[in-house]
Amino acid sequence: MIILLDENGNLLDKLMKCLIVDDDPLICDLLEHFCSKISEIDSVTTTVSGFESVNLINNSSFDLIFLDYNLPDITGRDILDLNPNSAVIMVTSNKDFALDSYNYPKIVDFLAKPIDFPRFYKGFLKAKEFISASKKVTEKDARLFIKEGGKLVKIKLKEVAYFKSEANYIAIVFRNKKILTLMALKDLEPKLPDFFQRVHRSYIINLNMIDVIHTGAVEINKDHVPVSQRYSPELLRKIQLLN
């Protein structure tokens, strides 16, 4: 069992949680229906009240907010000034706000009413890209909870030198210790940040931990880790990107 968390304790591989703020119930229903068509979105909250949206933002965490600019009780600008930690898609026909939107880097798109699904989906893809890029900023401080015996142990991924497959287990190797957990490398690999690289059927290494690169191997903390010909080109490509 492995649980991957960011520095704030949030799941890095979780699905999206969305908030829809619009004083028109029909627009709320339409956007909620569009969200239901997207598998990456697993939670949608709607409100027709700007003030209620403030309470929701202050008391919960949303990945994406669909925000109407012209609300009767509070403006979309007022809500943006709260600096919600979310990607924002504005739902508005207010062209005057377009220039001011550059002051809010979390705004990824504008949806003009009436809204159709193709245009909605284009905006969602922009938000998805923004959210993914934001997560990569925190991945260097990602934590990993692994099952060791009858307990869950928290480790910092940036401190892991490499993962090694040992029969039905994975050895998690640090500079000065090793932990065994029951899991397969193929299940772990998709969950790891970009600074990890598969170099052999039995090894995934932390690129930041490499001391020496040999032909067909790398040296990490005086351990020689084999590099298969299959994985060598991608390893070299990532090493060049780090420089």
C-alpha positions in Angstrom: 0.0 0.0 0.0 1.4 3.4 -1.0 -0.3 6.8 -0.5 1.3 9.8 -2.2 0.8 13.2 -0.6 2.1 16.7 -1.3 3.8 19.0 1.3 0.3 20.0 2.7 -0.9 16.5 3.1 -3.1 16.5 0.0 -3.3 13.5 -2.4 -1.3 14.2 -5.5 -3.2 11.8 -7.7 -6.7 12.7 -6.5 -9.6 13.6 -8.9 -10.8 17.2 -9.2 -13.1 19.0 -6.8 -15.1 21.8 -8.4 -17.1 24.8 -7.3 -19.7 26.5 -9.5 -20.7 30.1 -8.5 -23.5 31.6 -10.6 -26.7 33.4 -9.6 -28.6 31.7 -12.4 -29.7 28.2 -11.3 -30.0 27.1 -14.9 -26.4 28.0 -15.6 -25.4 26.1 -12.4 -27.3 23.1 -13.6 -25.8 23.2 -17.1 -22.2 23.5 -15.8 -22.9 20.7 -13.3 -24.2 18.6 -16.1 -21.1 19.3 -18.2 -18.8 18.4 -15.3 -20.6 15.1 -14.9 -19.4 14.2 -18.4 -15.7 14.5 -17.4 -14.2 11.5 -15.6 -11.5 13.6 -13.9 -14.1 15.6 -12.0 -15.5 13.6 -9.0 -17.1 16.3 -6.9 -19.1 19.4 -7.8 -20.6 22.0 -5.4 -22.9 24.7 -6.7 -24.1 28.0 -5.2 -26.1 30.9 -6.5 -24.8 33.2 -3.7 -21.5 35.0 -3.8 -21.4 35.3 0.0 -22.0 31.5 0.3 -19.1 30.9 -2.1 -16.8 32.9 0.2 -17.7 30.5 3.1 -17.2 27.5 0.9 -13.8 28.7 -0.3 -12.7 29.5 3.2 -13.8 26.1 4.6 -12.9 23.7 1.8 -10.4 23.1 -0.9 -11.4 23.3 -4.6 -9.2 22.5 -7.6 -11.3 24.4 -10.0 -13.9 27.2 -9.6 -16.4 28.3 -12.3 -17.1 31.9 -11.3 -19.8 34.3 -12.5 -18.5 37.9 -12.5 -21.9 39.6 -12.2 -23.3 38.4 -8.9 -26.1 40.3 -7.0 -24.5 40.3 -3.6 -20.7 40.3 -4.3 -18.7 40.6 -7.5 -16.5 37.9 -9.0 -13.6 40.3 -8.5 -14.3 40.4 -4.8 -14.1 36.6 -4.6 -10.9 36.6 -6.7 -9.4 39.0 -4.2 -9.7 36.4 -1.6 -7.0 34.6 -3.5 -8.6 31.2 -3.6 -6.0 28.5 -4.1 -7.8 27.1 -7.2 -7.8 27.4 -11.0 -10.6 29.8 -12.0 -12.7 29.8 -15.2 -14.8 33.0 -15.4 -18.4 32.6 -16.6 -19.3 36.1 -17.9 -20.0 38.3 -20.8 -18.4 41.3 -19.1 -15.6 42.2 -21.5 -14.5 45.1 -19.4 -13.0 42.7 -16.9 -10.9 40.9 -19.5 -7.9 43.3 -19.2 -8.0 43.3 -15.3 -8.0 39.5 -15.4 -4.2 39.6 -16.1 -3.8 40.6 -12.4 -5.2 37.2 -11.5 -2.9 34.4 -12.8 -5.3 31.7 -11.6 -7.9 32.7 -14.2 -7.3 30.2 -17.0 -10.2 30.9 -19.3 -13.5 32.9 -19.9 -16.8 31.2 -20.8 -19.3 33.6 -22.5 -23.0 32.8 -22.0 -24.6 30.9 -23.6 -22.2 28.0 -23.0 -21.9 24.9 -25.1 -20.0 21.7 -24.1 -17.1 21.9 -26.7 -16.2 25.4 -25.5 -16.6 24.3 -21.8 -14.3 21.3 -22.4 -11.7 23.5 -24.0 -11.7 25.6 -20.9 -11.5 22.5 -18.7 -8.4 21.3 -20.5 -6.7 24.7 -19.9 -7.6 24.3 -16.2 -6.3 20.8 -16.1 -3.0 21.8 -17.5 -2.7 24.7 -15.0 -3.5 22.4 -12.1 -1.0 19.8 -13.3 1.7 22.5 -13.6 0.9 23.8 -10.1 1.2 20.3 -8.6 4.6 19.8 -10.1 5.8 22.8 -8.0 5.0 20.8 -4.8 6.1 17.4 -6.0 9.7 17.9 -4.8 8.3 18.0 -1.3 5.9 15.1 -1.8 5.5 12.6 1.0 4.9 8.9 0.6 3.0 6.7 3.1 4.1 3.1 2.8 3.0 0.0 4.6 5.8 -1.5 6.7 4.6 -4.6 8.7 1.4 -3.5 10.4 1.9 0.3 10.2 2.0 3.1 7.7 5.4 5.0 7.6 5.8 8.5 6.1 8.9 9.1 4.0 10.0 12.1 1.9 10.4 11.2 -1.7 13.3 13.6 -2.3 15.3 11.6 0.3 14.8 8.3 -1.5 17.9 7.2 -3.5 16.2 4.5 -5.5 13.5 1.8 -5.5 14.5 -1.8 -6.1 12.2 -4.8 -6.8 12.9 -7.7 -4.6 10.6 -10.6 -5.3 7.1 -9.5 -4.2 8.5 -6.5 -2.3 10.0 -3.1 -3.1 13.1 -2.0 -1.3 13.1 1.7 -0.7 16.7 2.7 -0.4 17.9 5.9 1.3 21.5 7.1 1.9 21.7 5.3 5.2 18.8 2.9 5.5 16.4 0.6 3.6 12.7 -0.1 4.0 10.7 -3.0 2.5 7.1 -2.8 1.5 4.8 -5.2 -0.3 4.2 -3.8 -3.8 5.2 -4.0 -7.4 7.3 -1.4 -9.2 4.8 -1.2 -12.0 2.1 0.0 -9.6 4.4 2.5 -8.0 6.0 4.0 -11.1 2.9 6.0 -12.4 2.6 7.7 -8.9 6.1 9.1 -8.8 7.2 12.7 -9.6 9.3 13.4 -12.8 12.6 13.4 -10.9 12.3 9.6 -10.7 13.2 7.4 -13.7 12.9 3.7 -14.4 16.3 2.5 -15.5 15.9 -1.3 -15.3 13.1 -3.8 -14.8 14.1 -3.9 -11.1 15.1 -0.3 -10.4 13.6 3.2 -10.3 16.1 5.9 -9.4 16.0 9.5 -8.0 17.8 11.5 -10.7 18.9 14.1 -8.1 20.8 11.3 -6.2 23.0 10.2 -9.1 26.8 10.6 -8.3 28.3 9.1 -11.4 27.0 7.8 -14.7 28.8 4.8 -16.2 28.2 2.9 -19.4 25.3 0.7 -18.5 25.1 1.8 -14.9 24.8 4.7 -12.5 26.4 5.2 -9.1 24.3 6.3 -6.2 25.9 6.5 -2.7 28.5 4.0 -3.9 25.8 1.5 -5.1 26.0 0.5 -8.7 22.5 0.5 -10.3 22.3 -1.2 -13.7 20.8 0.8 -16.6 19.1 -1.3 -19.3 19.7 -0.3 -22.9 15.9 0.1 -23.2 15.8 2.9 -20.6 19.1 4.6 -21.4 17.9 7.2 -23.9 15.2 8.5 -21.6 17.6 8.6 -18.7 20.1 10.7 -20.7 17.3 13.0 -21.9 16.1 13.7 -18.4 19.7 14.2 -17.1 20.2 16.9 -19.8 17.0 18.7 -18.7 18.2 18.8 -15.1 21.5 20.6 -16.2 
